[in-house]
């Protein structure tokens, strides 16, 4: 729940996690309980605060507030005392309501204010007080759930889609979102109607919008220029439109039959307006009151922060991916081999940068193939990868040497002339020329083994020549391995992002790679490469992927 929202509530509120521990308290709760927030956070709420008549610590089974917490229900009462910091008792009217902390965790919000114990209605809840607490709890729950939904993804449109599904039909039956891009252009990205038990997109109402004119006095135009949350309705658009935006908005109100609506700006952290959230009522009765207006404004504020964060992420992702792709080389031209390479960035921008491939010619006319993975997943890892790749190219070109000897020299040089720390890598030479079988000679520095797929669908992992990863022990000698590549056979070199993820182990991923590679043995190398990544890469992959596919053509 946003701290600003919590601190702005005019009655006492404390929040607990799923283990009954207090995780936050607002200033009113601190004042009423006579306890600093730091003293309450981390303590069990029942043990610290909840008391019966005379200050008795009730068993949990007899505490209505705790029963409601354990059952996940919204419950209120006036039969409780809270223990203050000085040992005195505070008689309270209270309400507890569950709220979602994240997708799998539910906590509780406890709202309370003092009551007069001498009042003859003590122990009976005042209807207007309980109604106020209930409405406030509903608003807090909605804001908390909306914040969780908006921060659970870094995809702008997915975050907004989650938001509108929360607010409809709880506040309105229509939700409309307009976004302003960096060039100042406006697009209506969502127009959603709640019908029965489902949310329906009105795609005919979505799309590019007319520009926002400074002279326009119509409500949506003013909100998109930075005006606060504003009520609007059909009557606002009956007068002649003063801009194209007003024409589109009048059409929206006519087609949706909204009789009452609120438009609120989506603001970034520096006050810039990133768009507008409009909630409208067509099937629901009643106009938006002042409390609901403030609630929509809070929701739009949270949405604006989420949009700003998502756009920052997308910009970082584009920059990082562009840099990574620029660092990866094009394939050399050859008529005697079939080859395809692919690089797929990680789903998260912060995880891009460590994986690479390289294919280049050597002095003796053979071809070198490299696939590797720098330790680390960020822009620094991408820079270190570029250093390592360039060092390897220079060492491989410098002399005619076995792959193991080249990698040993690279390993010894790594700590002296590069900031790179550790990496895994397969370095191979493809020997032989012209049509017909070839020899593959390689050494492996702690990397997943290449996969050899024969033309008839049989497969074999090339597990020989395996050694420690780069940067760990330069005294241990490395070994080479060699195998014949018959015509129509395919070699797959890949990074671990293709086969491993938090929920999928390496063995499981390699078995999946072998099965699908065998099934694709007769596909062209480009199609083979694309389908292999699509079928094998785990859904929960959080790493980038580099792949080289090499095939020895069948002259016949």
Buried (B, 14 or more C-beta within 10 A) or exposed (E): BBEEBBEEBEBBBBBBBBEBBBBBBBBBBBEBBBBEBEBBBEBEBBEBBBBBEEEEEBEBEEBBBBBBBEEEEBBBBBBBBBBBEEEEBBBBBBBBBBBBBEEEEEBBBBBBBEBEEEEEEEBEBBEEBBEBBBBBBBBBBBBBBBBBBBBEBBEBBBBBBBBBBBBBBBBBBBBBBBBBEEEEEBBBBBBBBBEEEEBEEBEEBBEEBBBBBEEBEBBBBBBBEEBEBBBBBBEBBEEEBBBBBBBBBBEBBEEBEBBBBBBBBBBBEEEEBBBBBBBBBBBBEEEBEEEBBBBBBBBBBBBBBBBBBBBBBBEBBEEBBEBBEEBBBEEEEEEBBBBBBBBBBBBBBBBBBBBBBBBBEBEEEBBBBBBBBBBBBBBBBBBBBBBBBEBBBEBBBEEEBBBBBBBBBBBEBBEEEBEBBBBBBBBBBBBBEEBEEBEBBBBBBBBBBBBBBBBEEEBBBBEBBBBBBBBEEBEEEBBBBBBEBBBBBBBBBBBBBBBBBEEBEEEBBBEBBBEBBBBBBEBEBBEBBBBBBEBBBBEEBBBBBBBBBBBBBEEE
